[in-house]
Amino acid sequence: MTHYTGLIAHYQDRLPVSATTRLISLGEGNTPLIQLHHVPRLVGKDVTIYVKYEGLNPTGSFKDRGMTMAVTKAVEEGSQAIICASTGNTSAAAAAYAVRAGIKAFVLIPEGKIALGKLAQTLMYGAQIIQINGNFDKGMALVKEVATHAPVTIVNSINPFRLEGQKTAAFEIVDELGFAPDYHCLPVGNAGNITAYWKGYSEYASDSATHKAVTPTRPVMCGYQAAGAAPFMAGKMIDNPETVATAIRIGHPQSWDLAWNVQRESNGWFDSLTDTEILAAQKLLSQFEGIFCEPASAASLAGALRDIQTGKIPEGSNIVCTLTGNGLKDPDTAISQCQDTHPVTIDASLDAVKKAILDAM
Ligand code: AN7
């Protein structure tokens, strides 16, 4: 078996690189596709649910897929600096891949609205962090403007190489299952990822050499937003998005038209979940499957479960939910959800430990 060196090397025939391109990689991709064993039983429906655990990428989120590609191309084109606005995960990924490439990273983040783990990462990687007293959408607008005045390459998902890298997640799923799922559920912020998955499924479906006579060839795409940050439900951009799932606290999605196109072409839909529903799904996944994702990621499962329960997703379906980020990204939200499960504190003695165990059995 050859050493796995990242998704560009693995899927180079399907990505915009040449034999001489210097690949900027941290071994991203090739993430686990885990079948849920307990959750389907809890909902009492005959469905097969897999989660694509993107939290196991090098910086703990799916952003690494897009960033390896975007930074590889930025370096190939001679760029010395990259810039992004971010709700946290993009900044961590940009910072790490910039280090790997030996170039500079500038990140604009909304002050006080970044989960702790993401801030810790971005600080450690040594990016130039610019905090603004405004939300992601404001930061994104500023990044677009400043990039026309300064020699910096934007690595948000408006950079088309980001979506090229991210489409490989769909390739991995089809390669592993041998077919495309019936339904694919994702959390939606800027809607870059749902667009990228659809691109990946579509490219495989149109390539008969790789994907022969498999049904279905492409899934129905289901995009889920947080109720307080749901422009796709409103049918228009919104100005003051709010949600505990700070990763998707986005009111002006950058891939608006592309995502509506995905919805139409796949016969899919958008829907929204309350913060309570999102956190309940996050906890369910941790406590019944042993899988810890960040709040935004749990929107995919929360949405899928609701649509399974109502029958919108019928019994007999194969469903993939993308878990976009690792639960360790946001320790504060995790701990605050477990106030009813305080650790027991006892004397450091054998008797006391024994008693604690027997009391809990
Ligand atoms: C965990 O980091 O936009 O719909 O600046 O971090 O492709 O935007 C993060 C987005 C879902 C939404 N889940 O993906 C950023 C940023 C997690 C995320 C999304 C994000 P898109």
Residues whose N, C-alpha, C, O or C-beta is under 5 A from the ligand:
A	BS01	AN7	A85 S86 T87 G88 N89 T90 S91 P187 V188 G189 N190 A191 G192 N193 I194 A247 A296 S297 T324 G325
